[in-house]
Amino acid sequence: MFSFGANYWSRHGGPRMWTDFDSAAVKEELAWARRIGIDTLRWFLYWPDMEPQPGVDATEPWEHVAQFLEMAAREHLTTYPTLLVGHMSGQNWDPPWRDGRDLWTDPVMVQHTEAYIRRSVSRLRDMPTIGGWILTNEWPLYAGPTSPGVFRVWLSRMVQAVFESDGKHRPLSLGDGAWNAMGVNNGFTLSDLHTLTDIVGPHVYPEGEELLEVAMASYVHCQLAHGKRPVLLEEFGCSDAFGSETEQAVFYRSQIAGAIMAGAIGAWAWCLCDFDLRTTIPYAHHPFELRFGLFSTNGKEKATASVVKELQEACGTLGPVTHDPIGVVVPALQSGMIPFTRGPEGTLMTRVAGRMLRTLAQLGYNPIVIHEPPHVGPALSVNIGDFPELEYVDTIFVVAPRLGEPLRERLWQWVREGGNLYLAYSWNFWFPDLPEILGVERSGFYNVKEHVVEKMTLKWQKSNALIKLTASGLLPTVTLSARGASECATDDQGQHRIFRYAWGKGTITVNSIGIEAAEGPITGLELLYHQYLSEVGPRLRVELQGVGAQAAIFESGHVLAMNHGTESVTLLPAKDTCVTDLHGQVRERVLLPPHDCWIGYWKE
């Protein structure tokens, strides 16, 4: 079941609620949460108040925590305490005894941190509302970046402290925001999160130049965070300062629907209620943080609360999502998990991966993300082992031509067995023996970055289809000549731009125009992918006519469609399939108005 939750501080006390506790206000707020279908609250132990002296827990704040949990139990709310809270809403706070010690490596600080976790979990473990644990709140902002090795040692120790003190092995999330999945090289490795914790929790507060980049942010972040463990949209939200109630409701509907279609296990809003703490830190210097609530301070439901209630009633029992046999391969370089990375690869590759995911979704596909394993450890050779994801997919989009050789060789083996691979260009190729493995050869000047005008029309030779590509600036490109590959498309000047190379039973398609890597808004990518997939890709289960929508099919047989855009989109059942509404009425087509979602059933 998908969890509809909220992050919670009381409107009366904010981060200081455990020392400035208003039980009447808390009781009201918990009732508000249940009224709109909230099932889970994530709450926070403000560290300076809870442990004012090293090894000494404050009595009164913990008494207030117990009162809060008793009230939460009466409302049948599950709660997740956040144990280490030194950062909150744009402000860092230290326990008064920290004295500048390094949180990662100082032996005294690490020992105190572990002991505090053990005491806190021991106090809370028998409370019936505790559903799991959030270890920190956005720890990279408080402890700072580190190295993967230091991160792994510290996280292992703190996770062990939680589990040994809990005794029930309730699920644990780090609470870091999973920003590493979005190309932030802070030393917090996604692979370690999936190994050492039980839940990976993105925190999503997007901004951008393109509507769909913002509207589909949760979908992209949750997709890129996937691995061995479940993904939870642990934080997302919007402030009255940044948009009207109507705009915020549109944002909420897109973020929650996107998380559901990405296969997340829940979405927890930031936050339950507004604050009237205008002269209190951090709100005094971050006043937009006062108005992120689902409820105003007088208890009025905002439009975002209505969206939560609507989607909880409609989507709460959809169950696991299914994916189409298309993969998006993300190089390890995207998150800096190889030595001596070159340039702003995280930002570039995340931009490309996001565009691939959004474009495929708008065509009606729901792909999976495949991460290149990190190249870490003392071994002098790398063995990536089995790659079960490759058994599921028959078409792969590679984010950038900068993969390690072990994965590159494994992918080419997969192509030889019948797979179809699309390779997006951005500076530069790392593959040895380019003519032998891609069927093309560079013919421009050595190591010179090339660009072409921001508008281009490609002519697809097989179908004579014309594909117009536009960008807000110059398009990165590379001049290639065929050396065994066939030429699929030419530009306005007659120069060959897209090549296809037969490799065993499969094909490798190389696009020499880096449209996915271009900075700023672009158009035409969905036409390019549609043309490519019409020749090599898996069949659609549903078709979307228009731009800006996406759809997903669930194991239960439900289909969920969301229109994130500003124009109506039509959903059609693909050939030999059937779509019905929830009452079983067959629908030959479903009109999706702007910013609206629809739920029905899909059958073969």
C-alpha positions as CSV (number, residue, x, y, z in Angstrom):
1,M,0.0,0.0,0.0
2,F,1.3,3.5,-0.9
3,S,2.0,5.6,2.1
4,F,0.6,9.2,2.2
5,G,2.5,11.0,4.9
6,A,3.7,14.3,6.1
7,N,6.8,15.7,7.8
8,Y,5.8,17.3,11.1
9,W,6.7,20.0,13.5
10,S,3.9,21.6,15.6
11,R,2.8,25.0,14.3
12,H,3.3,26.4,17.8
13,G,6.9,25.4,18.5
14,G,8.5,24.5,15.2
15,P,11.9,22.9,15.9
16,R,11.7,23.9,19.6
17,M,8.3,22.1,20.1
18,W,9.7,19.6,22.6
19,T,10.7,22.5,25.0
20,D,7.8,24.7,24.0
21,F,5.1,22.1,23.9
22,D,1.5,22.9,23.3
23,S,-0.5,19.7,23.7
24,A,-3.8,21.2,22.6
25,A,-2.2,22.4,19.3
26,V,-0.5,19.0,18.7
27,K,-3.8,17.2,19.3
28,E,-5.6,19.4,16.8
29,E,-2.8,18.9,14.2
30,L,-2.8,15.1,14.4
31,A,-6.6,15.1,13.9
32,W,-6.1,17.3,10.8
33,A,-3.7,14.8,9.4
34,R,-6.1,11.9,9.7
35,R,-8.9,14.0,8.2
36,I,-7.2,14.1,4.8
37,G,-6.0,10.5,4.8
38,I,-2.4,11.0,6.1
39,D,-1.3,7.6,7.6
40,T,2.3,8.4,8.6
41,L,4.2,11.3,10.2
42,R,7.9,11.8,10.1
43,W,9.0,13.8,13.2
44,F,12.3,15.1,14.5
45,L,14.4,15.1,17.6
46,Y,16.1,18.5,17.7
47,W,19.5,17.4,19.0
48,P,20.5,20.5,21.0
49,D,17.4,20.3,23.1
50,M,17.4,16.5,23.5
51,E,21.0,16.2,24.7
52,P,22.1,19.5,26.2
53,Q,25.1,17.9,27.8
54,P,27.2,15.0,26.5
55,G,25.5,11.8,27.5
56,V,22.8,13.6,29.4
57,D,19.2,13.5,28.0
58,A,16.9,16.3,28.9
59,T,13.9,15.1,30.9
60,E,11.1,17.4,29.9
61,P,11.5,17.2,26.1
62,W,11.4,13.4,26.3
63,E,8.2,13.6,28.4
64,H,6.6,15.7,25.6
65,V,7.7,13.2,23.0
66,A,5.9,10.5,25.0
67,Q,2.7,12.6,25.1
68,F,2.9,13.2,21.4
69,L,3.3,9.5,20.6
70,E,0.3,8.7,22.8
71,M,-1.8,11.2,20.9
72,A,-0.5,9.8,17.6
73,A,-1.6,6.3,18.7
74,R,-5.1,7.5,19.4
75,E,-5.3,8.9,15.8
76,H,-3.9,5.6,14.5
77,L,-0.9,7.3,12.9
78,T,2.3,5.5,12.2
79,T,5.4,7.6,13.0
80,Y,9.0,7.7,11.9
81,P,11.3,9.6,14.3
82,T,14.3,11.4,12.8
83,L,17.2,10.8,15.3
84,L,20.0,13.2,14.4
85,V,18.7,16.7,13.7
86,G,21.4,19.3,13.4
87,H,20.0,20.8,10.2
88,M,16.5,22.1,9.7
89,S,15.0,24.5,7.1
90,G,18.1,26.5,6.2
91,Q,19.9,26.5,9.6
92,N,22.4,24.3,11.3
93,W,22.4,23.8,15.1
94,D,25.0,22.1,17.2
95,P,24.6,20.5,20.5
96,P,26.3,23.0,22.8
97,W,29.1,20.6,23.6
98,R,30.2,19.7,20.1
99,D,33.1,22.3,20.2
100,G,33.7,22.0,16.4
101,R,34.5,18.3,16.4
102,D,34.2,16.6,13.1
103,L,31.0,14.6,12.9
104,W,32.5,12.0,10.6
105,T,35.8,11.1,12.1
106,D,36.4,12.7,15.5
107,P,36.5,9.6,17.9
108,V,34.7,11.5,20.8
109,M,32.0,12.9,18.5
110,V,31.3,9.6,16.8
111,Q,31.2,7.8,20.1
112,H,28.7,10.3,21.5
113,T,26.6,10.2,18.4
114,E,26.3,6.4,18.5
115,A,25.5,6.5,22.3
116,Y,22.8,9.1,21.7
117,I,21.3,7.0,19.0
118,R,21.2,3.9,21.2
119,R,19.6,5.8,24.0
120,S,17.0,7.4,21.8
121,V,16.0,4.2,20.0
122,S,15.8,2.4,23.4
123,R,13.4,5.0,24.7
124,L,11.2,4.8,21.6
125,R,11.3,1.1,20.6
126,D,8.3,0.0,22.6
127,M,6.0,2.9,21.5
128,P,3.3,1.3,19.3
129,T,3.3,4.0,16.7
130,I,6.9,3.6,15.7
131,G,7.0,2.2,12.1
132,G,10.7,2.7,11.4
133,W,13.6,5.1,11.8
134,I,15.1,8.0,9.9
135,L,18.7,8.3,10.9
136,T,19.3,12.0,10.1
137,N,17.8,15.0,8.5
138,E,19.8,16.0,5.3
139,W,23.1,15.1,6.9
140,P,25.2,16.4,4.0
141,L,24.1,19.9,4.9
142,Y,25.1,19.5,8.5
143,A,28.1,17.1,8.5
144,G,29.4,18.3,5.1
145,P,30.6,16.2,2.2
146,T,33.0,13.3,2.8
147,S,34.6,10.4,1.0
148,P,32.8,7.1,0.2
149,G,35.1,5.2,2.5
150,V,34.5,7.5,5.6
151,F,30.7,7.5,4.7
152,R,30.6,3.7,4.6
153,V,32.3,3.3,8.0
154,W,30.2,5.9,9.8
155,L,26.9,4.8,8.3
156,S,27.6,1.1,9.1
157,R,28.3,2.0,12.7
158,M,25.2,4.1,13.2
159,V,22.9,1.6,11.4
160,Q,24.2,-1.1,13.7
161,A,23.5,1.1,16.7
162,V,19.8,1.5,15.6
163,F,19.2,-2.1,14.8
164,E,20.9,-3.5,18.0
165,S,18.9,-1.0,20.1
166,D,15.6,-1.6,18.3
167,G,15.6,-5.4,18.3
168,K,12.8,-5.6,15.7
169,H,14.7,-4.4,12.7
170,R,12.1,-1.9,11.7
171,P,13.0,-0.2,8.3
172,L,15.6,2.6,8.4
173,S,16.3,5.4,6.0
174,L,19.3,7.7,6.2
175,G,17.3,10.8,5.6
176,D,20.0,12.4,3.5
177,G,17.7,13.3,0.5
178,A,19.4,10.8,-1.9
179,W,20.9,13.7,-3.7
180,N,23.8,11.5,-4.9
181,A,21.3,9.9,-7.2
182,M,20.8,13.3,-8.9
183,G,24.5,13.7,-9.6
184,V,25.6,15.4,-6.4
185,N,29.1,14.2,-5.6
186,N,29.0,14.4,-1.8
187,G,30.5,11.0,-0.9
188,F,27.1,9.6,0.0
189,T,27.0,6.6,-2.4
190,L,23.7,5.3,-3.6
191,S,25.1,1.7,-3.7
192,D,25.9,1.9,0.0
193,L,22.5,3.3,0.8
194,H,20.9,0.3,-0.9
195,T,23.3,-2.1,0.9
196,L,23.2,-0.6,4.5
197,T,19.8,0.9,4.8
198,D,16.3,-0.4,4.1
199,I,14.7,2.6,2.4
200,V,16.2,5.2,0.1
201,G,14.5,8.5,0.5
202,P,14.7,11.3,-2.1
203,H,14.0,14.9,-1.0
204,V,12.6,16.8,-4.0
205,Y,12.2,20.6,-4.2
206,P,12.7,21.3,-8.0
207,E,13.1,24.5,-9.9
208,G,13.9,24.8,-13.6
209,E,13.2,26.4,-17.0
210,E,10.9,23.8,-18.3
211,L,7.5,22.9,-16.9
212,L,7.9,19.2,-17.3
213,E,11.4,19.3,-15.7
214,V,9.6,20.6,-12.5
215,A,6.4,18.6,-12.8
216,M,8.1,15.3,-13.3
217,A,10.9,15.9,-10.8
218,S,9.7,13.3,-8.3
219,Y,9.3,10.7,-11.1
220,V,12.9,11.3,-12.3
221,H,14.5,11.4,-8.8
222,C,12.7,8.3,-7.6
223,Q,13.6,6.4,-10.8
224,L,17.3,7.4,-10.5
225,A,17.3,6.4,-6.8
226,H,16.1,2.9,-7.5
227,G,18.3,-0.1,-6.6
228,K,18.0,-3.1,-4.3
229,R,15.9,-1.3,-1.7
230,P,12.5,0.4,-1.9
231,V,12.4,4.1,-2.7
232,L,10.3,6.6,-0.6
233,L,9.6,10.2,-1.6
234,E,10.6,11.3,1.9
235,E,10.2,15.0,1.3
236,F,8.5,17.1,-1.3
237,G,6.6,20.3,-1.0
238,C,6.0,23.9,-2.0
239,S,5.6,27.3,-0.4
240,D,2.9,29.9,-0.6
241,A,5.7,32.3,-1.3
242,F,6.5,30.7,-4.6
243,G,3.0,30.2,-6.2
244,S,-0.7,30.4,-5.8
245,E,-2.8,27.6,-4.1
246,T,-3.9,26.5,-7.6
247,E,-0.4,26.2,-8.8
248,Q,0.7,24.4,-5.7
249,A,-2.2,21.9,-6.1
250,V,-1.0,21.2,-9.7
251,F,2.5,20.7,-8.4
252,Y,1.4,18.2,-5.7
253,R,-0.7,16.2,-8.1
254,S,2.2,15.8,-10.5
255,Q,4.7,14.9,-7.7
256,I,2.6,12.3,-6.0
257,A,1.4,10.7,-9.3
258,G,5.0,10.7,-10.5
259,A,6.3,9.0,-7.4
260,I,3.6,6.3,-7.7
261,M,4.4,5.7,-11.4
262,A,8.1,5.5,-10.5
263,G,7.4,2.7,-8.1
264,A,7.9,4.6,-4.8
265,I,6.3,3.1,-1.7
266,G,5.1,6.5,-0.4
267,A,5.1,10.3,-0.6
268,W,5.5,12.4,2.5
269,A,4.7,16.1,2.2
270,W,6.8,18.9,3.6
271,C,5.0,19.7,5.8
272,L,1.8,19.2,7.7
273,C,1.1,22.8,8.9
274,D,2.2,26.4,8.5
275,F,4.0,28.3,11.2
276,D,3.5,31.8,12.7
277,L,7.1,32.0,14.0
278,R,8.2,35.0,12.1
279,T,10.9,36.2,14.5
280,T,12.1,32.6,15.3
281,I,15.2,31.1,13.7
282,P,15.2,29.7,11.0
283,Y,12.0,31.4,9.8
284,A,13.3,34.8,10.5
285,H,15.9,34.5,7.7
286,H,14.0,31.9,5.6
287,P,10.5,33.3,5.8
288,F,9.2,31.2,2.8
289,E,9.6,28.2,5.1
290,L,6.6,29.5,7.2
291,R,4.1,28.5,4.5
292,F,4.9,25.0,3.3
293,G,2.0,23.5,5.2
294,L,-1.0,21.4,4.0
295,F,-2.9,23.3,6.6
296,S,-2.8,27.0,7.5
297,T,-2.2,27.9,11.2
298,N,-6.0,28.1,11.8
299,G,-6.6,24.6,10.5
300,K,-7.9,25.6,7.1
301,E,-7.2,22.9,4.5
302,K,-5.2,24.3,1.6
303,A,-5.6,23.1,-2.0
304,T,-2.6,20.8,-1.5
305,A,-4.4,19.0,1.3
306,S,-7.3,18.4,-1.0
307,V,-5.0,16.8,-3.5
308,V,-3.5,14.5,-0.9
309,K,-7.0,13.4,0.2
310,E,-8.1,12.9,-3.4
311,L,-5.1,10.8,-4.4
312,Q,-5.1,8.9,-1.2
313,E,-8.7,7.8,-1.9
314,A,-8.0,7.0,-5.6
315,C,-4.5,5.6,-5.5
316,G,-3.8,4.2,-2.0
317,T,-4.3,0.6,-3.0
318,L,-2.9,0.4,-6.6
319,G,-0.1,-1.9,-5.5
320,P,3.3,-2.5,-7.3
321,V,3.9,-0.8,-10.6
322,T,5.1,-2.6,-13.7
323,H,7.8,-1.5,-16.2
324,D,8.3,-1.8,-19.9
325,P,11.3,-3.7,-21.2
326,I,13.3,-0.5,-21.7
327,G,16.3,0.5,-19.6
328,V,18.2,3.7,-19.1
329,V,21.8,3.0,-18.2
330,V,23.4,5.6,-15.9
331,P,27.3,5.6,-15.8
332,A,29.1,5.6,-12.5
333,L,30.6,8.9,-13.5
334,Q,27.2,10.5,-12.9
335,S,27.6,10.3,-9.2
336,G,31.4,10.7,-9.1
337,M,32.0,7.0,-8.2
338,I,35.2,6.7,-10.1
339,P,38.6,8.2,-9.3
340,F,39.5,11.6,-10.8
341,T,36.3,12.5,-12.5
342,R,36.4,15.1,-15.3
343,G,34.3,18.2,-15.1
344,P,30.7,18.7,-14.1
345,E,29.6,15.2,-15.1
346,G,27.0,14.9,-12.4
347,T,25.0,17.8,-13.6
348,L,25.4,16.9,-17.3
349,M,24.5,13.2,-17.0
350,T,21.6,13.9,-14.6
351,R,20.2,16.3,-17.2
352,V,20.5,13.7,-19.9
353,A,19.0,10.9,-17.8
354,G,16.1,13.1,-16.8
355,R,15.3,14.0,-20.4
356,M,15.5,10.3,-21.4
357,L,13.1,9.3,-18.6
358,R,10.6,12.2,-19.2
359,T,10.6,11.6,-23.0
360,L,10.1,7.9,-22.8
361,A,7.3,8.4,-20.2
362,Q,5.6,10.9,-22.6
363,L,5.6,8.2,-25.3
364,G,3.8,5.8,-23.0
365,Y,6.7,3.8,-21.7
366,N,7.7,3.2,-18.1
367,P,11.4,2.3,-18.2
368,I,13.7,0.9,-15.5
369,V,17.0,2.6,-14.5
370,I,20.2,0.5,-14.5
371,H,23.2,1.9,-12.6
372,E,26.8,1.1,-13.6
373,P,28.4,-0.5,-10.5
374,P,30.8,1.9,-8.7
375,H,34.5,1.2,-9.4
376,V,35.6,1.2,-5.7
377,G,37.9,-1.0,-3.6
378,P,41.5,-2.1,-3.7
379,A,41.1,-4.8,-6.4
380,L,43.2,-4.4,-9.5
381,S,40.5,-5.7,-11.8
382,V,36.8,-5.2,-11.9
383,N,34.2,-8.0,-12.3
384,I,30.6,-6.6,-12.5
385,G,29.1,-10.0,-12.0
386,D,25.6,-10.8,-13.1
387,F,23.3,-8.1,-14.4
388,P,19.8,-9.5,-14.0
389,E,18.2,-6.2,-15.2
390,L,19.5,-7.0,-18.7
391,E,17.3,-10.1,-18.8
392,Y,14.2,-8.0,-18.5
393,V,14.9,-5.3,-21.2
394,D,15.3,-5.5,-24.9
395,T,16.0,-1.8,-25.6
396,I,18.5,0.3,-23.7
397,F,19.3,4.1,-23.7
398,V,22.8,4.9,-22.5
399,V,23.1,8.3,-20.9
400,A,26.6,9.0,-22.1
401,P,29.4,7.3,-24.0
402,R,31.6,7.2,-20.8
403,L,31.2,3.8,-19.3
404,G,33.8,1.6,-17.7
405,E,34.9,-1.3,-20.0
406,P,33.5,-4.1,-17.8
407,L,29.9,-2.8,-18.2
408,R,30.5,-1.7,-21.8
409,E,31.6,-5.3,-22.7
410,R,28.6,-6.7,-20.9
411,L,26.2,-4.5,-22.8
412,W,27.8,-5.4,-26.1
413,Q,27.3,-9.0,-25.2
414,W,23.7,-8.2,-24.5
415,V,23.4,-6.5,-27.9
416,R,25.0,-9.5,-29.6
417,E,22.2,-11.7,-28.1
418,G,19.5,-9.5,-29.7
419,G,19.3,-6.2,-27.7
420,N,19.0,-2.7,-29.2
421,L,21.1,0.0,-27.7
422,Y,20.8,3.8,-28.2
423,L,23.8,5.9,-27.4
424,A,23.3,9.6,-26.6
425,Y,26.3,11.9,-27.3
426,S,27.9,14.3,-24.9
427,W,31.5,15.2,-24.7
428,N,33.3,12.7,-25.2
429,F,33.6,9.0,-26.2
430,W,35.7,6.9,-23.8
431,F,35.4,3.7,-25.8
432,P,38.6,2.2,-27.2
433,D,38.5,0.9,-30.8
434,L,35.6,3.1,-31.9
435,P,35.2,1.7,-35.5
436,E,35.1,-1.9,-34.2
437,I,32.5,-1.4,-31.5
438,L,30.4,1.4,-32.9
439,G,31.0,1.2,-36.6
440,V,31.9,4.9,-36.8
441,E,35.0,7.0,-36.7
442,R,35.6,10.5,-35.5
443,S,36.5,12.8,-38.4
444,G,36.7,16.2,-36.7
445,F,39.7,17.9,-35.1
446,Y,41.3,16.1,-32.2
447,N,39.7,16.9,-28.8
448,V,37.9,20.0,-30.1
449,K,34.4,20.4,-28.8
450,E,32.0,20.9,-31.7
451,H,28.6,22.6,-31.8
452,V,25.9,23.3,-34.4
453,V,23.1,25.8,-34.6
454,E,20.3,25.5,-32.2
455,K,17.7,24.5,-34.9
456,M,18.1,21.5,-37.0
457,T,15.8,19.2,-39.1
458,L,16.8,15.6,-39.4
459,K,15.6,13.5,-42.3
460,W,15.1,9.8,-41.3
461,Q,16.2,7.9,-44.4
462,K,14.1,4.8,-44.1
463,S,10.7,6.6,-43.6
464,N,11.6,10.1,-45.0
465,A,10.2,11.5,-41.7
466,L,11.3,15.0,-40.8
467,I,12.3,15.6,-37.2
468,K,12.8,19.2,-36.0
469,L,15.1,19.7,-33.1
470,T,15.5,23.0,-31.3
471,A,17.5,24.1,-28.3
472,S,17.9,27.5,-26.5
473,G,21.6,27.5,-27.4
474,L,24.1,25.7,-29.5
475,L,23.8,21.9,-29.7
476,P,26.9,19.8,-28.8
477,T,27.9,17.5,-31.6
478,V,30.6,15.3,-33.0
479,T,31.5,14.7,-36.6
480,L,31.4,11.0,-37.4
481,S,31.9,8.9,-40.5
482,A,30.5,5.4,-41.0
483,R,32.9,2.6,-40.8
484,G,30.5,-0.3,-41.0
485,A,27.4,1.3,-39.6
486,S,24.5,2.3,-41.7
487,E,23.4,5.9,-42.0
488,C,19.9,6.5,-40.5
489,A,19.4,10.3,-40.6
490,T,20.9,13.4,-42.1
491,D,20.7,17.1,-41.1
492,D,19.8,20.1,-43.2
493,Q,23.2,20.2,-44.8
494,G,23.1,16.5,-45.8
495,Q,25.6,15.5,-43.1
496,H,25.0,12.1,-41.5
497,R,24.0,12.4,-37.9
498,I,22.5,9.1,-36.7
499,F,24.1,5.8,-37.4
500,R,23.1,2.2,-36.7
501,Y,25.6,-0.7,-36.4
502,A,24.5,-4.3,-36.6
503,W,26.2,-6.3,-33.8
504,G,25.3,-10.0,-33.7
505,K,21.5,-10.2,-33.5
506,G,21.1,-6.7,-32.2
507,T,21.9,-3.1,-33.1
508,I,23.7,-0.1,-31.7
509,T,22.4,3.3,-32.7
510,V,24.7,6.3,-32.3
511,N,23.3,9.9,-32.2
512,S,26.0,12.4,-32.9
513,I,23.8,15.3,-31.9
514,G,23.8,15.9,-28.2
515,I,20.2,17.1,-28.0
516,E,19.8,15.4,-24.6
517,A,22.9,17.2,-23.3
518,A,21.9,20.7,-24.4
519,E,21.5,23.4,-21.7
520,G,18.1,25.1,-21.5
521,P,14.8,24.1,-23.0
522,I,14.7,21.7,-26.0
523,T,12.0,20.4,-28.4
524,G,11.8,17.5,-30.7
525,L,13.3,14.7,-28.6
526,E,10.0,12.9,-28.3
527,L,9.7,12.8,-32.1
528,L,13.2,11.4,-32.4
529,Y,12.6,8.7,-29.8
530,H,9.3,7.8,-31.4
531,Q,10.9,7.3,-34.7
532,Y,13.7,5.2,-33.2
533,L,11.4,3.0,-31.1
534,S,8.9,2.5,-34.0
535,E,11.7,0.6,-35.7
536,V,13.4,-1.3,-32.8
537,G,11.6,-0.8,-29.6
538,P,9.1,-2.9,-27.6
539,R,5.4,-2.4,-28.4
540,L,3.5,0.0,-26.3
541,R,0.8,-1.0,-23.9
542,V,-0.9,2.3,-24.0
543,E,-0.5,5.2,-26.4
544,L,-0.4,8.9,-25.5
545,Q,-1.3,11.4,-28.2
546,G,0.1,14.8,-27.2
547,V,2.9,16.1,-25.1
548,G,3.2,16.3,-21.3
549,A,1.5,13.1,-20.0
550,Q,2.7,9.8,-18.7
551,A,1.0,6.5,-17.8
552,A,1.9,3.4,-15.8
553,I,0.3,-0.1,-15.5
554,F,0.2,-1.9,-12.1
555,E,0.3,-5.5,-11.2
556,S,-3.4,-5.1,-10.1
557,G,-4.3,-4.3,-13.7
558,H,-4.9,-0.7,-12.9
559,V,-3.6,2.0,-15.3
560,L,-2.8,5.5,-13.9
561,A,-2.3,8.4,-16.4
562,M,-1.2,11.9,-15.4
563,N,-1.2,14.9,-17.7
564,H,1.5,17.3,-16.4
565,G,1.2,19.6,-19.4
566,T,-0.9,22.6,-20.4
567,E,-2.7,20.9,-23.4
568,S,-5.1,18.0,-23.4
569,V,-3.6,14.6,-24.2
570,T,-5.5,11.5,-25.3
571,L,-4.8,8.0,-24.0
572,L,-5.5,5.1,-26.3
573,P,-5.2,1.4,-25.7
574,A,-2.4,-0.1,-27.9
575,K,-3.2,-2.8,-30.4
576,D,-4.7,-6.0,-29.0
577,T,-5.3,-4.3,-25.6
578,C,-8.3,-2.9,-23.8
579,V,-8.8,0.0,-21.4
580,T,-11.9,0.3,-19.2
581,D,-12.9,2.8,-16.5
582,L,-13.3,1.6,-12.9
583,H,-16.8,0.5,-13.6
584,G,-15.7,-1.8,-16.4
585,Q,-16.9,0.4,-19.2
586,V,-14.7,0.0,-22.3
587,R,-13.0,3.3,-23.3
588,E,-11.7,3.5,-26.9
589,R,-10.0,6.8,-25.9
590,V,-9.5,8.8,-22.7
591,L,-9.2,12.6,-22.8
592,L,-6.7,13.9,-20.2
593,P,-7.3,17.6,-19.4
594,P,-4.2,19.6,-18.4
595,H,-2.9,18.8,-14.9
596,D,-5.4,16.0,-14.4
597,C,-5.1,12.3,-13.7
598,W,-7.2,9.3,-14.6
599,I,-7.4,5.7,-13.2
600,G,-8.9,2.7,-15.0
601,Y,-8.0,-0.8,-15.9
602,W,-5.8,-2.2,-18.7
603,K,-6.2,-5.7,-20.2
604,E,-4.5,-7.7,-22.9
